[in-house]
């Protein structure tokens, strides 16, 4: 299998474009730091581009980071 080959989009959305819209909370807290969530968002953006999805990110504070910044 060629690593550059795109996966066929099997999503049959009513709009016909195959894409969907998602709201995603990005929570950088204890245990999962900014370096991990930054890479996760990159992966999600690649998925969105591949399959025609649209992701809207809401960044939230949690754990010690929330205490330090409030």
C-alpha positions as CSV (number, residue, x, y, z in Angstrom):
1,X,0.0,0.0,0.0
2,X,1.3,3.4,-1.0
3,X,1.7,5.7,2.1
4,X,0.8,8.7,-0.1
5,X,-2.5,7.1,-1.4
6,X,-5.6,8.8,0.0
7,X,-8.2,6.7,1.7
8,X,-11.5,6.7,-0.1
9,X,-14.1,8.8,1.7
10,X,-17.0,6.5,2.6
11,X,-19.0,9.1,4.4
12,X,-22.4,9.7,2.7
13,X,-23.4,13.1,4.1
14,X,-26.7,14.7,3.0
15,X,-24.8,17.6,1.4
16,X,-23.0,15.1,-0.9
17,X,-19.5,16.5,-0.2
18,X,-18.7,13.8,2.3
19,X,-17.7,16.3,5.0
20,X,-19.1,17.1,8.4
21,X,-18.6,19.9,10.9
22,X,-17.3,19.2,14.4
23,X,-16.8,21.3,17.5
24,X,-13.8,20.0,19.5
25,X,-12.6,21.0,22.9
26,X,-8.8,21.0,23.2
27,X,-7.9,20.6,26.8
28,X,-4.2,21.1,27.7
29,X,-4.0,19.9,31.3
30,X,-2.0,17.7,33.6
31,X,-0.6,14.7,31.8
32,X,-1.4,15.8,28.3
33,X,0.6,19.0,27.7
34,X,0.7,21.5,24.9
35,X,3.3,19.5,23.0
36,X,0.9,16.6,22.7
37,X,-2.3,18.5,22.0
38,X,-0.5,20.6,19.3
39,X,0.4,17.4,17.4
40,X,-3.1,16.1,17.9
41,X,-4.6,19.2,16.3
42,X,-2.2,18.7,13.4
43,X,-3.5,15.2,12.9
44,X,-7.1,16.3,13.1
45,X,-6.4,19.1,10.5
46,X,-4.9,16.5,8.1
47,X,-8.1,14.3,8.6
48,X,-10.3,17.3,7.9
49,X,-8.4,18.1,4.7
50,X,-8.5,14.5,3.6
51,X,-12.2,13.9,4.2
52,X,-13.7,17.4,3.7
53,X,-14.5,17.8,7.4
54,X,-14.5,21.1,9.2
55,X,-13.2,21.2,12.8
56,X,-13.7,24.2,15.1
57,X,-11.4,24.1,18.2
58,X,-12.2,25.6,21.6
59,X,-9.2,25.7,23.8
60,X,-9.9,25.2,27.5
61,X,-7.9,25.2,30.7
62,X,-7.7,22.3,33.1
63,X,-5.7,21.2,36.1
64,X,-2.6,23.0,37.3
65,X,-2.5,25.1,34.1
66,X,-5.9,26.5,34.9
67,X,-4.9,27.4,38.5
68,X,-1.7,29.1,37.3
69,X,-3.4,31.1,34.6
70,X,-6.5,32.3,36.6
